[in-house]
Each structure stands twice: as C-alpha cells, then as structure tokens.
C-alpha cells in the first residue's frame, strides 16, 4: 500500500519529497517483493533514478539491506 500512496502523491509533491517517495518505492520492491512479472512491472514502479542532490541529507532507507536508488538496483537478485 505504501507504494501505491507514493505513486499517487508523486505528481503533486515538491521535488525533495518526490525523490524520497521514489527511494521508498525502490526500497520496498527490493526488500518485500519476489519477482512476479504480473506485479513488478516497470511501467508501474520505475520512476527514474533518485536524484540524490535534490534529496539532500534525507535518508529514505530503513537499513543497509534496503538501499536501492533506481529500478535496476531494486530488481537485483529477483
């Protein structure tokens, strides 16, 4: 559900929040979802790489095993 809320809020979010939401999506895909071709479609979840310069010092990940700055990193090992 967090991913759906993030996608819904991205268009109206300020730039820093938008980058934070992208990072949260990628982190959740990396940690919580197996490779399911019917669910993990790039068209639904790939919003481009996180722009770290816009994100600033905000850290969006819960731990070192949940770091994914783009779709490719989120899908590694799936």
Backbone as XML, in Angstrom:
<?xml version="1.0"?>
<chain id="A" units="angstrom">
  <residue number="1" name="UNK">
    <atom name="N" x="0.816" y="-1.186" z="0.000"/>
    <atom name="CA" x="0.000" y="0.000" z="0.000"/>
    <atom name="C" x="0.868" y="1.261" z="0.000"/>
  </residue>
  <residue number="2" name="UNK">
    <atom name="N" x="2.017" y="1.186" z="0.680"/>
    <atom name="CA" x="2.907" y="2.352" z="0.718"/>
    <atom name="C" x="3.326" y="2.767" z="-0.697"/>
  </residue>
  <residue number="3" name="UNK">
    <atom name="N" x="3.591" y="1.787" z="-1.552"/>
    <atom name="CA" x="3.997" y="2.106" z="-2.929"/>
    <atom name="C" x="2.877" y="2.795" z="-3.686"/>
  </residue>
  <residue number="4" name="UNK">
    <atom name="N" x="1.658" y="2.336" z="-3.524"/>
    <atom name="CA" x="0.524" y="2.955" z="-4.223"/>
    <atom name="C" x="0.314" y="4.393" z="-3.757"/>
  </residue>
  <residue number="5" name="UNK">
    <atom name="N" x="0.450" y="4.639" z="-2.461"/>
    <atom name="CA" x="0.330" y="6.000" z="-1.942"/>
    <atom name="C" x="1.456" y="6.892" z="-2.475"/>
  </residue>
  <residue number="6" name="UNK">
    <atom name="N" x="2.649" y="6.345" z="-2.534"/>
    <atom name="CA" x="3.784" y="7.121" z="-3.043"/>
    <atom name="C" x="3.564" y="7.512" z="-4.501"/>
  </residue>
  <residue number="7" name="UNK">
    <atom name="N" x="3.135" y="6.580" z="-5.313"/>
    <atom name="CA" x="2.893" y="6.866" z="-6.729"/>
    <atom name="C" x="1.784" y="7.907" z="-6.882"/>
  </residue>
  <residue number="8" name="UNK">
    <atom name="N" x="0.740" y="7.791" z="-6.096"/>
    <atom name="CA" x="-0.377" y="8.736" z="-6.184"/>
    <atom name="C" x="0.029" y="10.150" z="-5.778"/>
  </residue>
  <residue number="9" name="UNK">
    <atom name="N" x="0.956" y="10.271" z="-4.849"/>
    <atom name="CA" x="1.359" y="11.584" z="-4.351"/>
    <atom name="C" x="2.528" y="12.212" z="-5.096"/>
  </residue>
  <residue number="10" name="UNK">
    <atom name="N" x="3.251" y="11.436" z="-5.874"/>
    <atom name="CA" x="4.428" y="11.978" z="-6.563"/>
    <atom name="C" x="4.146" y="13.179" z="-7.469"/>
  </residue>
  <residue number="11" name="UNK">
    <atom name="N" x="3.105" y="13.165" z="-8.278"/>
    <atom name="CA" x="2.896" y="14.298" z="-9.192"/>
    <atom name="C" x="2.696" y="15.643" z="-8.496"/>
  </residue>
  <residue number="12" name="UNK">
    <atom name="N" x="2.145" y="15.642" z="-7.310"/>
    <atom name="CA" x="1.873" y="16.905" z="-6.620"/>
    <atom name="C" x="2.884" y="17.220" z="-5.519"/>
  </residue>
  <residue number="13" name="UNK">
    <atom name="N" x="3.866" y="16.360" z="-5.345"/>
    <atom name="CA" x="4.855" y="16.549" z="-4.283"/>
    <atom name="C" x="5.943" y="17.531" z="-4.701"/>
  </residue>
  <residue number="14" name="UNK">
    <atom name="N" x="6.537" y="18.186" z="-3.700"/>
    <atom name="CA" x="7.679" y="19.041" z="-4.003"/>
    <atom name="C" x="8.848" y="18.130" z="-4.409"/>
  </residue>
  <residue number="15" name="UNK">
    <atom name="N" x="9.868" y="18.664" z="-5.056"/>
    <atom name="CA" x="10.949" y="17.830" z="-5.597"/>
    <atom name="C" x="11.631" y="16.917" z="-4.577"/>
  </residue>
  <residue number="16" name="UNK">
    <atom name="N" x="11.918" y="17.422" z="-3.376"/>
    <atom name="CA" x="12.599" y="16.582" z="-2.397"/>
    <atom name="C" x="11.710" y="15.421" z="-1.956"/>
  </residue>
  <residue number="17" name="UNK">
    <atom name="N" x="10.446" y="15.686" z="-1.710"/>
    <atom name="CA" x="9.533" y="14.618" z="-1.323"/>
    <atom name="C" x="9.369" y="13.613" z="-2.452"/>
  </residue>
  <residue number="18" name="UNK">
    <atom name="N" x="9.318" y="14.076" z="-3.690"/>
    <atom name="CA" x="9.196" y="13.172" z="-4.831"/>
    <atom name="C" x="10.386" y="12.196" z="-4.874"/>
  </residue>
  <residue number="19" name="UNK">
    <atom name="N" x="11.583" y="12.687" z="-4.654"/>
    <atom name="CA" x="12.767" y="11.814" z="-4.665"/>
    <atom name="C" x="12.724" y="10.837" z="-3.487"/>
  </residue>
  <residue number="20" name="UNK">
    <atom name="N" x="12.255" y="11.294" z="-2.348"/>
    <atom name="CA" x="12.102" y="10.427" z="-1.184"/>
    <atom name="C" x="11.113" y="9.296" z="-1.495"/>
  </residue>
  <residue number="21" name="UNK">
    <atom name="N" x="9.996" y="9.634" z="-2.092"/>
    <atom name="CA" x="8.979" y="8.628" z="-2.421"/>
    <atom name="C" x="9.510" y="7.604" z="-3.418"/>
  </residue>
  <residue number="22" name="UNK">
    <atom name="N" x="10.276" y="8.048" z="-4.403"/>
    <atom name="CA" x="10.880" y="7.103" z="-5.356"/>
    <atom name="C" x="11.798" y="6.129" z="-4.618"/>
  </residue>
  <residue number="23" name="UNK">
    <atom name="N" x="12.616" y="6.653" z="-3.722"/>
    <atom name="CA" x="13.538" y="5.795" z="-2.966"/>
    <atom name="C" x="12.777" y="4.790" z="-2.114"/>
  </residue>
  <residue number="24" name="UNK">
    <atom name="N" x="11.673" y="5.204" z="-1.512"/>
    <atom name="CA" x="10.869" y="4.284" z="-0.702"/>
    <atom name="C" x="10.267" y="3.181" z="-1.575"/>
  </residue>
  <residue number="25" name="UNK">
    <atom name="N" x="9.791" y="3.532" z="-2.754"/>
    <atom name="CA" x="9.248" y="2.525" z="-3.673"/>
    <atom name="C" x="10.319" y="1.492" z="-3.988"/>
  </residue>
  <residue number="26" name="UNK">
    <atom name="N" x="11.494" y="1.956" z="-4.402"/>
    <atom name="CA" x="12.565" y="1.029" z="-4.784"/>
    <atom name="C" x="13.002" y="0.170" z="-3.602"/>
  </residue>
  <residue number="27" name="UNK">
    <atom name="N" x="13.069" y="0.752" z="-2.422"/>
    <atom name="CA" x="13.445" y="0.007" z="-1.231"/>
    <atom name="C" x="12.430" y="-1.095" z="-0.937"/>
  </residue>
  <residue number="28" name="UNK">
    <atom name="N" x="11.164" y="-0.775" z="-1.011"/>
    <atom name="CA" x="10.125" y="-1.770" z="-0.737"/>
    <atom name="C" x="10.119" y="-2.887" z="-1.768"/>
  </residue>
  <residue number="29" name="UNK">
    <atom name="N" x="10.336" y="-2.547" z="-3.019"/>
    <atom name="CA" x="10.414" y="-3.580" z="-4.055"/>
    <atom name="C" x="11.588" y="-4.503" z="-3.762"/>
  </residue>
  <residue number="30" name="UNK">
    <atom name="N" x="12.735" y="-3.934" z="-3.439"/>
    <atom name="CA" x="13.934" y="-4.716" z="-3.148"/>
    <atom name="C" x="13.719" y="-5.675" z="-1.986"/>
  </residue>
  <residue number="31" name="UNK">
    <atom name="N" x="13.133" y="-5.195" z="-0.913"/>
    <atom name="CA" x="13.040" y="-5.963" z="0.328"/>
    <atom name="C" x="11.842" y="-6.900" z="0.380"/>
  </residue>
  <residue number="32" name="UNK">
    <atom name="N" x="10.700" y="-6.441" z="-0.083"/>
    <atom name="CA" x="9.472" y="-7.178" z="0.198"/>
    <atom name="C" x="8.871" y="-7.986" z="-0.944"/>
  </residue>
  <residue number="33" name="UNK">
    <atom name="N" x="9.305" y="-7.777" z="-2.171"/>
    <atom name="CA" x="8.594" y="-8.415" z="-3.272"/>
    <atom name="C" x="9.455" y="-9.381" z="-4.069"/>
  </residue>
  <residue number="34" name="UNK">
    <atom name="N" x="8.963" y="-10.595" z="-4.239"/>
    <atom name="CA" x="9.642" y="-11.539" z="-5.124"/>
    <atom name="C" x="9.422" y="-11.100" z="-6.572"/>
  </residue>
  <residue number="35" name="UNK">
    <atom name="N" x="10.146" y="-11.695" z="-7.461"/>
    <atom name="CA" x="9.985" y="-11.359" z="-8.869"/>
    <atom name="C" x="8.677" y="-11.951" z="-9.376"/>
  </residue>
  <residue number="36" name="UNK">
    <atom name="N" x="7.690" y="-11.127" z="-9.518"/>
    <atom name="CA" x="6.384" y="-11.536" z="-10.019"/>
    <atom name="C" x="6.082" y="-10.686" z="-11.245"/>
  </residue>
  <residue number="37" name="UNK">
    <atom name="N" x="6.207" y="-11.271" z="-12.436"/>
    <atom name="CA" x="6.039" y="-10.486" z="-13.663"/>
    <atom name="C" x="4.690" y="-9.758" z="-13.757"/>
  </residue>
  <residue number="38" name="UNK">
    <atom name="N" x="3.671" y="-10.272" z="-13.109"/>
    <atom name="CA" x="2.371" y="-9.617" z="-13.173"/>
    <atom name="C" x="2.245" y="-8.442" z="-12.224"/>
  </residue>
  <residue number="39" name="UNK">
    <atom name="N" x="3.149" y="-8.352" z="-11.272"/>
    <atom name="CA" x="3.054" y="-7.298" z="-10.255"/>
    <atom name="C" x="4.165" y="-6.259" z="-10.380"/>
  </residue>
  <residue number="40" name="UNK">
    <atom name="N" x="5.380" y="-6.708" z="-10.596"/>
    <atom name="CA" x="6.515" y="-5.795" z="-10.639"/>
    <atom name="C" x="6.813" y="-5.337" z="-12.060"/>
  </residue>
  <residue number="41" name="UNK">
    <atom name="N" x="5.896" y="-4.586" z="-12.613"/>
    <atom name="CA" x="6.070" y="-4.067" z="-13.962"/>
    <atom name="C" x="6.742" y="-2.699" z="-13.892"/>
  </residue>
  <residue number="42" name="UNK">
    <atom name="N" x="7.809" y="-2.495" z="-14.668"/>
    <atom name="CA" x="8.484" y="-1.202" z="-14.645"/>
    <atom name="C" x="7.535" y="-0.031" z="-14.905"/>
  </residue>
  <residue number="43" name="UNK">
    <atom name="N" x="6.548" y="-0.223" z="-15.756"/>
    <atom name="CA" x="5.638" y="0.883" z="-16.080"/>
    <atom name="C" x="4.870" y="1.375" z="-14.851"/>
  </residue>
  <residue number="44" name="UNK">
    <atom name="N" x="4.716" y="0.513" z="-13.850"/>
    <atom name="CA" x="4.003" y="0.881" z="-12.634"/>
    <atom name="C" x="4.914" y="1.468" z="-11.559"/>
  </residue>
  <residue number="45" name="UNK">
    <atom name="N" x="6.174" y="1.019" z="-11.498"/>
    <atom name="CA" x="7.023" y="1.344" z="-10.358"/>
    <atom name="C" x="8.325" y="2.052" z="-10.700"/>
  </residue>
  <residue number="46" name="UNK">
    <atom name="N" x="8.762" y="2.047" z="-11.949"/>
    <atom name="CA" x="10.027" y="2.683" z="-12.316"/>
    <atom name="C" x="9.785" y="4.159" z="-12.621"/>
  </residue>
  <residue number="47" name="UNK">
    <atom name="N" x="10.289" y="5.025" z="-11.761"/>
    <atom name="CA" x="10.100" y="6.469" z="-11.916"/>
    <atom name="C" x="11.421" y="7.191" z="-12.127"/>
  </residue>
  <residue number="48" name="UNK">
    <atom name="N" x="12.401" y="6.461" z="-12.635"/>
    <atom name="CA" x="13.710" y="7.041" z="-12.879"/>
    <atom name="C" x="14.565" y="6.998" z="-11.622"/>
  </residue>
  <residue number="49" name="UNK">
    <atom name="N" x="15.852" y="7.230" z="-11.786"/>
    <atom name="CA" x="16.748" y="7.183" z="-10.630"/>
    <atom name="C" x="16.462" y="8.315" z="-9.647"/>
  </residue>
  <residue number="50" name="UNK">
    <atom name="N" x="16.761" y="8.065" z="-8.397"/>
    <atom name="CA" x="16.612" y="9.080" z="-7.359"/>
    <atom name="C" x="17.722" y="10.114" z="-7.551"/>
  </residue>
  <residue number="51" name="UNK">
    <atom name="N" x="17.347" y="11.371" z="-7.582"/>
    <atom name="CA" x="18.321" y="12.462" z="-7.686"/>
    <atom name="C" x="18.780" y="12.806" z="-6.271"/>
  </residue>
  <residue number="52" name="UNK">
    <atom name="N" x="19.945" y="12.289" z="-5.898"/>
    <atom name="CA" x="20.449" y="12.467" z="-4.539"/>
    <atom name="C" x="20.729" y="13.929" z="-4.213"/>
  </residue>
  <residue number="53" name="UNK">
    <atom name="N" x="21.043" y="14.731" z="-5.220"/>
    <atom name="CA" x="21.309" y="16.149" z="-4.949"/>
    <atom name="C" x="20.023" y="16.879" z="-4.538"/>
  </residue>
  <residue number="54" name="UNK">
    <atom name="N" x="18.880" y="16.445" z="-5.052"/>
    <atom name="CA" x="17.592" y="17.029" z="-4.669"/>
    <atom name="C" x="17.142" y="16.462" z="-3.321"/>
  </residue>
  <residue number="55" name="UNK">
    <atom name="N" x="17.402" y="15.192" z="-3.098"/>
    <atom name="CA" x="17.018" y="14.541" z="-1.839"/>
    <atom name="C" x="17.753" y="15.169" z="-0.656"/>
  </residue>
  <residue number="56" name="UNK">
    <atom name="N" x="18.964" y="15.609" z="-0.899"/>
    <atom name="CA" x="19.735" y="16.246" z="0.172"/>
    <atom name="C" x="20.176" y="15.244" z="1.219"/>
  </residue>
  <residue number="57" name="UNK">
    <atom name="N" x="20.113" y="15.633" z="2.481"/>
    <atom name="CA" x="20.588" y="14.786" z="3.566"/>
    <atom name="C" x="19.509" y="13.851" z="4.114"/>
  </residue>
  <residue number="58" name="UNK">
    <atom name="N" x="18.343" y="13.870" z="3.522"/>
    <atom name="CA" x="17.269" y="12.982" z="3.955"/>
    <atom name="C" x="17.620" y="11.554" z="3.560"/>
  </residue>
  <residue number="59" name="UNK">
    <atom name="N" x="17.577" y="10.640" z="4.500"/>
    <atom name="CA" x="17.907" y="9.238" z="4.235"/>
    <atom name="C" x="16.604" y="8.434" z="4.213"/>
  </residue>
  <residue number="60" name="UNK">
    <atom name="N" x="16.259" y="7.844" z="3.064"/>
    <atom name="CA" x="14.954" y="7.198" z="2.915"/>
    <atom name="C" x="14.884" y="5.710" z="3.260"/>
  </residue>
  <residue number="61" name="UNK">
    <atom name="N" x="15.998" y="5.108" z="3.643"/>
    <atom name="CA" x="16.020" y="3.661" z="3.819"/>
    <atom name="C" x="16.021" y="3.267" z="5.288"/>
  </residue>
  <residue number="62" name="UNK">
    <atom name="N" x="15.462" y="2.083" z="5.575"/>
    <atom name="CA" x="15.365" y="1.621" z="6.957"/>
    <atom name="C" x="16.639" y="0.927" z="7.426"/>
  </residue>
  <residue number="63" name="UNK">
    <atom name="N" x="17.459" y="0.491" z="6.505"/>
    <atom name="CA" x="18.694" y="-0.183" z="6.887"/>
    <atom name="C" x="19.568" y="-0.439" z="5.677"/>
  </residue>
  <residue number="64" name="UNK">
    <atom name="N" x="20.771" y="-0.959" z="5.905"/>
    <atom name="CA" x="21.718" y="-1.143" z="4.797"/>
    <atom name="C" x="21.276" y="-2.171" z="3.762"/>
  </residue>
  <residue number="65" name="UNK">
    <atom name="N" x="20.380" y="-3.068" z="4.124"/>
    <atom name="CA" x="19.921" y="-4.090" z="3.178"/>
    <atom name="C" x="18.736" y="-3.627" z="2.337"/>
  </residue>
  <residue number="66" name="UNK">
    <atom name="N" x="18.316" y="-2.384" z="2.509"/>
    <atom name="CA" x="17.149" y="-1.901" z="1.770"/>
    <atom name="C" x="17.485" y="-0.733" z="0.845"/>
  </residue>
  <residue number="67" name="UNK">
    <atom name="N" x="18.768" y="-0.539" z="0.535"/>
    <atom name="CA" x="19.194" y="0.598" z="-0.282"/>
    <atom name="C" x="19.037" y="0.283" z="-1.768"/>
  </residue>
  <residue number="68" name="UNK">
    <atom name="N" x="18.213" y="1.064" z="-2.444"/>
    <atom name="CA" x="18.037" y="0.953" z="-3.897"/>
    <atom name="C" x="17.736" y="2.351" z="-4.429"/>
  </residue>
  <residue number="69" name="UNK">
    <atom name="N" x="18.637" y="2.889" z="-5.225"/>
    <atom name="CA" x="18.492" y="4.263" z="-5.736"/>
    <atom name="C" x="17.815" y="4.321" z="-7.101"/>
  </residue>
  <residue number="70" name="UNK">
    <atom name="N" x="17.528" y="3.145" z="-7.691"/>
    <atom name="CA" x="16.873" y="3.111" z="-9.000"/>
    <atom name="C" x="16.208" y="1.748" z="-9.192"/>
  </residue>
  <residue number="71" name="UNK">
    <atom name="N" x="15.469" y="1.618" z="-10.283"/>
    <atom name="CA" x="14.723" y="0.389" z="-10.552"/>
    <atom name="C" x="15.648" y="-0.811" z="-10.709"/>
  </residue>
  <residue number="72" name="UNK">
    <atom name="N" x="16.771" y="-0.616" z="-11.392"/>
    <atom name="CA" x="17.703" y="-1.730" z="-11.618"/>
    <atom name="C" x="18.199" y="-2.290" z="-10.283"/>
  </residue>
  <residue number="73" name="UNK">
    <atom name="N" x="18.578" y="-1.411" z="-9.362"/>
    <atom name="CA" x="19.034" y="-1.875" z="-8.044"/>
    <atom name="C" x="17.893" y="-2.544" z="-7.287"/>
  </residue>
  <residue number="74" name="UNK">
    <atom name="N" x="16.688" y="-2.048" z="-7.408"/>
    <atom name="CA" x="15.538" y="-2.647" z="-6.715"/>
    <atom name="C" x="15.265" y="-4.062" z="-7.209"/>
  </residue>
  <residue number="75" name="UNK">
    <atom name="N" x="15.574" y="-4.317" z="-8.463"/>
    <atom name="CA" x="15.275" y="-5.627" z="-9.050"/>
    <atom name="C" x="16.447" y="-6.612" z="-9.015"/>
  </residue>
  <residue number="76" name="UNK">
    <atom name="N" x="17.586" y="-6.196" z="-8.482"/>
    <atom name="CA" x="18.740" y="-7.096" z="-8.420"/>
    <atom name="C" x="18.413" y="-8.340" z="-7.622"/>
  </residue>
  <residue number="77" name="UNK">
    <atom name="N" x="18.766" y="-9.489" z="-8.179"/>
    <atom name="CA" x="18.553" y="-10.753" z="-7.495"/>
    <atom name="C" x="17.144" y="-11.310" z="-7.600"/>
  </residue>
  <residue number="78" name="UNK">
    <atom name="N" x="16.312" y="-10.674" z="-8.368"/>
    <atom name="CA" x="14.934" y="-11.165" z="-8.498"/>
    <atom name="C" x="14.785" y="-11.986" z="-9.746"/>
  </residue>
</chain>
